[in-house]
Amino acid sequence: MACLTYQTAGESHGPAMIALVSGLPAGMAVDVGFINAELARRQGGYGRGARQRIETDTVEILSGLRHGHTMGSPVCLKVANKDSRLDDVAKTPPVHTPRPGHADLAGSIKYLTTDCRETLERASARETAARVAAGALARCLLRDVGIEVFGFVRSIYDAAWCGEVSETNWKSLVALRDASETYCPDGAAGEVTQRQCAAIRQAKIDKDTVGGLVEAHAFGCPPGLGSTMNWHERLDARLAAAVMGIQAFKAVEIGLGKECAARPGSKVHDPIRFDPDRRGAPGLGFVRDTNNAGGIEGGMTNGAPVVVRGTMKPISTLLRGMPSVDLNTMRAATSAYERSDICAVSAASVVMEHAVAFEIAKALREKFGGDSMIEVRDQFSRFLELARRLPLPSE
């Protein structure tokens, strides 16, 4: 079984963020321009802090490529930090008053120190630059077999976009999302985008922060990615873990999500019908008029778009601070301030989009294997050919 994995390294104010990706087939074309464009999107969005004006994230590929194609060896991705000052005590001083909601207190106790600095440097969302780079690299594999992923902001604070995303309209929504300051697919002048920006402005005036909901849809997934045989192989469980692993995420939903609890089964499960004219579609002719399952049943893709929604809490660094404790004196104090965002929901939508993409690419590698892209394409096509011929004659 081919195993696609990645590991990140680096601190917020260290020299660089690194992602080491293993398990990609040889001969996969790598679109560096696409990776850099996704890194730039992660830096954008209304409500971001001053750090984004310092950094200009671009990827440097240190290994695993020759003439723009993978070689089958691990690929090392580097995103340099311009704001590299980890060893400068004057610029990155010790932090003794933990921020409520952050890793500061738990990390300090875990590592038996009263200085939160070493925990917060790694816990910082700056690490997600490496994750976006890894996800964008994996998307080069997905795109090669016709799988695309679309992420966007569903809501910020109490301003929610209620539009629908489908296989027929998602491409038109990309331009609207990209025109929006908050990455909401109602465009630059959309009412929801304007309300979201207003909520962020008010939070800044109040020296507060706001969170929101982000969503990702994966189109073109064939049935059968993931497995029902073991709990840790179920794709919905893996997607949930990948999304919950993103800084500041507190909830994940697949498809209808928690709304399933408020409906009877007849209003939750997606009826199945067969349309021979749609055998060439990802669902192989099996059609659903609804997608409450979010494209996953029994831990496996069912041919419908995969739909994942994540909840990002408000950033835990507030301009006005919050009640805390000085870890050296154990006396009441106000939490420390680290340069931060008022709202990073837009950036979080980009991070989640790539976390979802990587997990789907991992499931794809497990299903179709192959040491080269030639084999991956051949096995992908052969599987679809056999599936369209069901029922197969017995041996």
C-alpha positions in Angstrom: 0.0 0.0 0.0 1.4 3.4 -1.0 1.4 5.7 2.1 1.4 9.5 1.6 2.5 11.4 4.7 3.9 14.7 5.7 5.6 16.3 8.7 6.2 19.9 9.5 9.0 21.7 11.4 9.7 25.2 12.4 8.7 28.0 14.8 6.8 31.2 14.3 10.0 33.3 14.5 12.5 30.7 13.5 14.4 30.7 10.2 11.7 28.9 8.2 8.7 26.6 8.1 9.4 23.1 6.6 7.2 20.4 5.3 8.6 17.0 4.4 6.2 15.0 2.1 6.8 11.3 1.5 4.9 8.9 -0.7 4.3 10.9 -3.9 4.6 8.8 -7.1 7.5 9.6 -9.5 6.7 11.6 -12.6 4.1 13.9 -11.0 4.2 17.5 -12.4 4.6 20.1 -9.7 3.1 23.5 -10.2 5.2 25.8 -8.1 3.2 28.8 -9.2 0.1 27.2 -7.9 1.7 26.4 -4.5 2.9 30.0 -4.2 -0.6 31.3 -5.1 -2.1 29.2 -2.4 0.5 30.4 0.1 -0.4 34.0 -0.9 -4.1 33.3 -0.3 -3.3 32.0 3.2 -1.8 35.4 4.0 -4.8 37.3 2.9 -8.2 38.1 4.2 -9.7 41.0 6.1 -8.7 41.2 9.7 -5.1 39.9 9.4 -2.3 41.4 11.5 0.9 43.1 10.7 2.9 39.9 10.3 1.4 39.4 6.9 2.9 42.7 5.7 6.3 41.4 6.7 6.2 38.0 5.1 6.0 37.2 1.5 5.5 33.4 1.5 7.0 31.5 -1.4 8.1 27.9 -1.5 11.6 26.6 -2.1 11.8 22.9 -3.0 14.9 21.4 -1.5 14.6 17.8 -2.6 12.5 15.3 -4.5 12.2 17.2 -7.8 14.0 17.0 -11.1 13.0 19.1 -14.1 9.7 20.0 -12.4 8.6 16.4 -11.7 8.7 14.3 -8.6 11.3 11.4 -8.4 9.5 9.2 -5.9 11.8 10.4 -3.1 10.7 12.7 -0.2 9.9 16.3 -1.2 11.2 18.9 1.2 9.4 22.3 1.1 10.7 25.4 2.7 8.9 28.6 3.4 11.4 31.2 4.8 10.5 33.5 7.7 11.6 37.1 7.1 10.6 37.9 10.7 13.2 35.4 12.1 14.2 36.5 15.6 13.8 33.5 17.9 17.1 33.9 19.6 16.8 37.6 20.1 15.7 38.0 23.7 14.9 41.7 23.2 12.5 40.9 20.3 11.1 37.6 21.6 11.2 38.0 25.4 10.0 35.3 27.8 6.2 35.2 28.3 5.0 34.5 31.9 1.3 35.4 31.7 -0.5 32.8 29.6 -3.4 33.7 27.2 -6.7 32.0 27.9 -7.6 29.8 25.0 -4.0 29.4 23.8 -1.5 26.6 24.4 0.5 28.8 26.7 -0.5 27.4 30.1 -0.8 23.7 29.3 2.5 23.8 27.3 4.4 25.5 30.1 3.2 23.0 32.7 3.9 20.1 30.3 7.5 21.2 29.7 8.0 22.3 33.4 8.8 25.9 32.6 7.2 29.3 33.5 8.2 30.7 30.1 5.4 30.2 27.5 7.6 31.3 24.7 8.8 27.9 23.6 5.3 26.5 23.4 3.7 29.4 21.7 6.4 29.6 19.0 5.4 26.1 17.8 1.7 26.4 18.6 1.5 29.5 16.4 -0.7 29.4 13.3 2.4 30.4 11.3 3.0 26.6 11.1 0.1 26.4 8.7 2.2 27.9 6.0 4.0 24.6 5.8 0.7 22.7 5.8 -0.7 24.7 2.9 2.5 24.1 1.0 2.1 20.3 1.6 -1.6 20.4 0.7 -1.0 22.3 -2.5 1.7 19.8 -3.5 -0.8 17.0 -2.9 -3.4 18.8 -5.0 -1.0 18.5 -8.0 -1.7 14.8 -7.7 -5.4 15.2 -7.3 -5.7 17.5 -10.2 -3.9 15.0 -12.4 -6.8 12.6 -12.0 -9.6 15.2 -12.1 -10.2 15.8 -8.4 -10.6 19.5 -7.4 -11.0 21.1 -3.9 -12.9 24.4 -3.2 -12.7 26.1 0.2 -14.4 29.2 1.4 -15.8 31.2 4.3 -19.3 30.3 5.3 -19.6 32.8 8.2 -17.8 35.2 10.4 -19.4 36.0 13.7 -23.1 36.4 13.0 -22.7 37.2 9.2 -23.4 33.9 7.3 -23.5 33.2 3.6 -26.4 30.8 2.9 -25.8 30.0 -0.7 -25.4 26.5 -2.1 -22.3 24.9 -3.7 -22.7 22.2 -6.3 -20.8 20.4 -9.1 -22.3 22.8 -11.6 -21.7 26.2 -9.9 -18.6 25.9 -7.8 -16.2 27.1 -10.6 -18.2 30.3 -10.9 -18.0 30.8 -7.1 -14.2 30.7 -7.1 -14.0 34.1 -8.8 -16.6 35.5 -6.3 -14.6 34.1 -3.3 -11.4 35.5 -4.6 -12.9 39.0 -5.1 -14.2 39.0 -1.5 -12.1 40.5 1.3 -13.3 37.7 3.6 -13.2 34.8 1.0 -16.9 34.5 1.1 -18.4 33.6 -2.3 -20.8 36.5 -2.6 -18.2 38.8 -4.2 -16.4 42.1 -3.3 -19.6 44.1 -2.9 -21.7 41.3 -1.5 -23.9 42.1 1.5 -22.5 39.2 3.6 -18.9 40.2 2.8 -19.6 43.7 4.0 -21.3 42.5 7.2 -18.4 40.2 7.9 -15.9 43.1 7.4 -18.1 45.3 9.7 -18.0 42.6 12.4 -14.2 42.5 12.2 -13.9 46.3 12.4 -16.1 46.4 15.4 -14.0 43.7 17.1 -10.9 45.7 16.5 -12.6 48.8 18.1 -13.5 46.6 21.0 -10.0 45.2 21.2 -11.6 41.8 20.7 -11.5 38.9 18.2 -14.1 37.0 16.1 -14.2 33.5 14.6 -16.4 31.7 12.1 -17.3 28.7 9.9 -15.3 27.5 6.9 -16.2 24.9 4.3 -14.4 22.7 1.8 -15.9 20.7 -1.1 -14.0 18.0 -3.0 -15.3 17.3 -6.5 -14.4 14.3 -8.7 -13.7 11.7 -6.0 -14.6 8.2 -7.2 -16.5 5.9 -4.9 -14.4 3.8 -2.5 -11.7 6.2 -1.1 -11.2 5.3 2.5 -12.4 2.1 4.2 -15.1 0.7 6.5 -12.9 -2.2 7.7 -11.1 -0.4 10.5 -12.1 2.7 12.4 -8.8 4.5 11.8 -9.2 4.0 8.0 -12.6 5.7 7.7 -12.2 8.8 5.6 -14.6 10.9 7.6 -12.7 10.2 10.8 -9.4 11.0 9.1 -10.8 14.3 7.7 -12.2 15.2 11.1 -8.8 14.6 12.7 -7.0 16.6 10.0 -9.3 19.6 10.4 -9.3 19.5 14.2 -5.5 19.5 14.0 -5.6 23.0 12.6 -4.9 25.7 15.2 -8.1 27.2 16.8 -10.5 24.7 15.3 -13.1 23.5 17.8 -15.6 21.5 15.7 -15.9 19.6 12.4 -18.9 18.5 10.4 -19.3 16.2 7.4 -22.2 17.0 5.2 -25.4 17.8 7.2 -23.4 17.4 10.4 -25.1 18.2 13.7 -28.4 18.9 11.9 -28.8 15.2 11.5 -29.8 15.1 15.2 -32.8 17.2 14.5 -34.3 15.3 11.6 -35.8 11.8 11.1 -33.9 9.3 9.0 -36.2 9.9 5.9 -35.0 13.5 5.9 -31.3 12.7 6.4 -30.3 9.8 4.2 -29.9 10.6 0.5 -32.1 8.4 -1.8 -30.3 6.5 -4.6 -31.3 6.2 -8.2 -29.4 5.1 -11.3 -29.1 7.2 -14.5 -27.2 5.3 -17.2 -26.5 8.6 -19.0 -24.3 9.6 -16.0 -22.0 6.6 -16.0 -19.1 8.8 -16.9 -19.6 11.1 -13.8 -17.7 10.5 -10.6 -20.8 8.7 -9.1 -20.6 6.1 -12.0 -24.3 6.7 -12.8 -25.6 6.5 -9.2 -27.4 9.8 -8.5 -28.4 11.6 -5.3 -30.7 14.6 -5.4 -29.4 15.5 -1.9 -25.9 15.2 -0.4 -26.6 15.2 3.4 -24.0 12.5 3.8 -21.3 14.9 2.5 -20.1 12.4 0.0 -19.1 9.8 2.6 -21.0 6.7 3.7 -19.5 4.0 5.9 -16.2 5.8 6.0 -15.8 5.8 2.2 -16.5 8.2 -0.6 -19.7 7.4 -2.5 -19.2 9.5 -5.7 -20.9 12.6 -4.5 -18.8 15.7 -3.6 -17.1 15.5 -0.2 -18.3 18.3 2.1 -16.4 19.3 5.2 -17.2 22.2 7.6 -15.0 23.5 10.4 -15.6 25.9 13.2 -12.7 28.3 14.1 -12.9 30.0 17.5 -11.9 33.6 17.9 -8.1 34.2 18.1 -7.0 33.9 21.7 -4.7 36.9 21.6 -6.8 40.0 22.5 -5.6 43.6 22.3 -7.3 44.3 25.7 -5.9 41.1 27.3 -7.8 38.7 29.6 -7.6 37.8 33.3 -4.6 35.4 33.8 -1.8 34.6 36.3 1.9 35.4 36.4 3.5 32.0 36.4 6.5 33.3 38.4 4.5 34.8 41.2 1.1 33.0 40.8 -0.6 36.4 41.3 -3.4 37.7 39.1 -2.3 39.5 35.9 -3.5 40.4 32.4 -2.6 38.0 29.6 0.4 38.8 27.5 0.0 40.2 24.0 1.7 38.8 20.9 1.2 40.5 17.6 -1.8 38.8 16.1 -4.9 39.0 14.0 -8.4 40.3 14.8 -9.8 37.6 12.6 -8.1 34.8 10.7 -11.1 32.9 9.4 -10.3 33.7 5.8 -6.8 32.2 6.2 -8.3 29.3 8.0 -10.5 28.5 5.0 -7.4 28.1 2.9 -5.6 25.9 5.5 -8.7 23.6 5.8 -9.0 23.4 2.1 -5.5 22.0 1.9 -5.8 19.8 5.0 -8.8 18.1 3.3 -7.0 17.9 0.0 -4.0 16.1 1.6 -6.2 13.6 3.3 -8.1 12.8 0.1 -4.8 12.4 -1.7 -3.6 10.1 1.0 -6.7 7.9 0.5 -6.2 8.0 -3.2 -2.6 6.7 -2.9 -3.8 3.9 -0.6 -6.5 2.9 -3.1 -4.5 3.0 -6.3 -0.9 2.6 -5.3 1.8 2.8 -8.0 5.4 4.0 -8.0 4.8 6.3 -10.9 2.1 8.6 -12.2 1.7 6.4 -15.2 0.7 3.5 -12.9 -1.6 5.7 -10.8 -3.4 7.0 -13.8 -3.7 3.5 -15.3 -5.0 1.9 -12.1 -7.4 4.9 -11.5 -8.8 4.5 -15.0 -8.9 0.7 -14.8 -10.9 0.8 -11.5 -13.5 3.2 -13.0 -13.8 1.0 -16.1 -14.5 -2.1 -14.0 -16.9 -0.3 -11.7 -18.9 0.9 -14.7 -19.2 -2.7 -15.9 -20.9 -3.9 -12.7 -22.1 -6.6 -12.2 -18.9 -8.3 -13.3 -19.1 -11.9 -14.5 -18.0 -14.4 -11.9 -14.7 -16.2 -12.3 
